[in-house]
Amino acid sequence: MFDWGYATEVFPQLIVAMRVTIAAALGGMGIALVLGLVWAVLRRLPWRPAALAATWFVEFVRSTPLLVQLYFFFYLLPDYGLRMSAFVTGVLALGLHYSAYTAEVYRAGIDGVPRGQWEAARALNLSPATTFFRVVLPQAIPPILPALGNYLIAMFKETPLLSAITVIEVLGTAKNLGSENFRYLEPVTIVGGLFLAVSLVASQGVRRLERRINPETARP
């Protein structure tokens, strides 16, 4: 039977651990948004070595499991002098992993901008950088907001993998609490409810942002 007394006892500890989970997801998404745009830009450069390197990186990261990448960063990089805390390593790995996916989202958004916008900017003698960041990118971002929001929620739900490199996030805390008292029902159920609540709030936040930026095409 579900013990409400025990659930009330462990709830504060799970809330504290949820802060770690949310921080990891937000930090990883920040990295993914920036690096994803970098990969998307590099893949469009006329300089072939840079375009090929970015393409290779994106395909390699998308084709390998996140857990393998976490092990690589945490257990192998210290052998080469790159030592970071478990939390920083996890955030970096999440960001790099999802940057490969956001790069594809950016690419789709940029390709969706009408060719006439590029030609008009060229006719006005705008520089390539000004054309991209002041003309093309503002038109490319609104349509891809739902996809970027979906990746934020997906990253949030994958943060339990960080427990593999000793980051004590909310699910890891629930497992520890369960092993202490041999009661897993209450902490795991609470964790499931917390993940559901935060995911729903994030989804609603993305929809509101979408309506604000692009009200004509926003979802109901």
C-alpha positions in Angstrom: 0.0 0.0 0.0 1.1 3.6 -0.7 2.4 5.1 2.6 1.4 8.8 2.6 3.4 9.4 5.8 6.6 8.1 4.2 5.9 9.9 1.0 5.6 13.2 3.0 8.9 12.4 4.7 10.9 11.9 1.5 9.2 14.6 -0.6 11.5 17.5 0.5 14.6 15.5 -0.4 13.2 14.8 -3.8 12.3 18.4 -4.4 15.9 19.4 -3.6 17.2 16.7 -6.0 14.8 18.0 -8.6 16.6 21.3 -8.6 19.7 19.4 -9.8 17.7 17.8 -12.6 16.2 21.0 -13.8 19.6 22.8 -13.6 21.2 20.1 -15.7 18.5 20.3 -18.3 18.5 24.0 -18.6 22.3 24.2 -18.7 22.5 21.4 -21.3 19.8 23.1 -23.4 21.7 26.4 -23.3 24.8 24.7 -24.7 22.7 22.8 -27.2 21.1 26.0 -28.5 24.4 27.8 -29.0 26.4 24.9 -30.4 23.5 23.7 -32.6 23.5 27.1 -34.3 27.3 27.0 -34.7 27.1 23.5 -36.4 24.3 24.7 -38.6 26.3 27.8 -39.7 29.5 25.8 -40.3 27.6 23.3 -42.5 26.5 26.2 -44.8 30.0 27.6 -45.2 31.6 27.4 -48.7 34.8 26.3 -47.0 34.5 22.5 -47.5 36.7 21.3 -44.6 34.7 23.2 -42.0 31.4 22.0 -43.5 32.5 18.4 -43.6 33.8 18.6 -40.0 30.5 19.9 -38.7 28.6 17.4 -40.7 30.7 14.5 -39.4 30.4 15.7 -35.8 26.6 16.0 -36.1 26.2 12.5 -37.6 28.6 10.9 -35.2 26.9 12.3 -32.1 23.5 11.4 -33.4 24.6 7.9 -34.1 26.1 7.1 -30.7 24.2 6.7 -27.4 24.2 9.5 -24.8 25.3 7.0 -22.1 28.4 6.1 -24.1 29.2 9.8 -24.5 28.7 10.3 -20.7 31.2 7.5 -19.9 33.7 8.9 -22.4 33.6 12.4 -20.9 33.7 11.3 -17.3 36.0 8.3 -17.4 38.3 8.9 -20.3 38.9 12.7 -20.6 40.6 12.9 -17.1 43.3 10.6 -18.5 44.2 13.4 -20.9 44.2 16.1 -18.3 40.6 17.3 -18.7 39.1 17.0 -15.2 35.6 18.4 -14.4 33.0 17.8 -11.7 30.4 15.1 -12.4 27.7 17.8 -12.7 29.6 19.9 -15.2 30.6 16.8 -17.2 26.9 15.8 -17.4 25.7 19.2 -18.5 28.4 19.4 -21.1 27.7 15.9 -22.4 23.9 16.7 -22.6 24.6 20.0 -24.4 26.9 18.4 -27.0 24.6 15.5 -27.6 21.5 17.6 -28.2 23.4 20.2 -30.1 23.5 17.7 -33.0 19.8 17.5 -33.0 19.2 21.3 -32.6 21.6 21.8 -35.5 19.2 19.8 -37.7 16.3 21.9 -36.4 18.1 25.1 -37.2 19.0 23.8 -40.7 15.3 23.1 -41.4 14.3 26.6 -40.2 17.0 28.3 -42.3 16.1 26.3 -45.4 12.5 27.3 -44.9 13.3 31.0 -45.3 12.3 32.0 -48.9 15.3 32.4 -51.2 14.0 35.9 -52.1 15.0 37.1 -48.6 18.6 36.2 -49.3 18.5 37.9 -52.7 16.8 41.0 -51.3 19.5 41.4 -48.7 22.2 40.9 -51.3 20.6 43.6 -53.5 20.7 46.0 -50.5 24.4 45.3 -50.2 24.1 43.8 -46.8 27.1 41.8 -45.5 26.7 38.0 -45.2 26.7 38.2 -41.4 24.1 41.0 -41.3 22.0 39.0 -43.8 22.1 35.9 -41.7 21.6 37.3 -38.2 19.3 40.3 -38.9 17.3 39.0 -41.8 17.3 35.2 -42.1 17.6 34.0 -38.5 14.7 36.1 -37.1 12.5 34.5 -39.7 13.9 31.0 -39.1 13.4 30.8 -35.3 9.6 31.1 -34.8 8.7 28.1 -36.9 11.2 25.8 -35.1 10.3 26.8 -31.5 8.0 23.7 -31.0 10.8 21.4 -32.1 13.3 23.1 -29.8 10.8 22.9 -27.0 10.4 19.2 -27.6 14.1 18.6 -27.3 14.2 20.6 -24.0 11.5 18.2 -22.6 13.4 15.2 -24.0 16.6 16.3 -22.4 14.9 16.9 -19.1 13.6 13.3 -19.2 17.1 11.9 -20.0 18.8 13.6 -17.0 18.4 10.4 -14.9 21.3 9.0 -17.1 23.6 11.3 -15.2 23.4 9.0 -12.3 25.7 6.7 -14.2 28.5 9.3 -13.6 27.6 9.8 -10.0 25.4 12.9 -10.4 22.7 12.5 -7.7 19.7 13.8 -9.4 16.1 13.2 -8.5 15.7 9.6 -9.7 19.1 8.7 -8.2 17.9 10.1 -4.9 14.7 8.1 -5.1 16.7 4.9 -5.7 18.9 5.7 -2.7 15.9 6.4 -0.5 14.2 3.2 -1.6 17.3 1.1 -0.9 17.5 2.6 2.6 14.0 1.5 3.6 13.2 -1.1 0.9 10.3 1.1 -0.1 10.5 2.1 -3.7 6.8 2.7 -4.5 6.5 6.1 -2.8 9.8 7.8 -4.0 9.5 6.5 -7.5 5.9 7.5 -7.8 6.7 11.0 -6.6 9.5 11.3 -9.1 7.2 10.2 -11.9 4.7 12.9 -10.8 7.4 15.6 -10.6 8.7 14.7 -14.1 5.1 14.9 -15.4 4.4 18.2 -13.8 7.6 19.9 -14.9 7.2 18.5 -18.5 3.6 19.9 -18.7 4.7 23.3 -17.4 7.6 23.4 -19.9 5.2 22.4 -22.7 2.8 25.2 -21.8 5.7 27.7 -21.6 6.9 26.8 -25.1 3.3 27.2 -26.4 3.0 30.6 -24.8 6.3 31.7 -26.2 5.3 30.4 -29.6 2.0 32.4 -29.5 3.8 35.5 -28.5 6.5 35.3 -31.2 4.4 33.9 -34.0 0.7 34.2 -33.1 -0.6 33.4 -36.6 0.8 29.9 -36.8 0.9 29.0 -33.1 -0.8 25.8 -32.0 -4.1 26.0 -30.0 
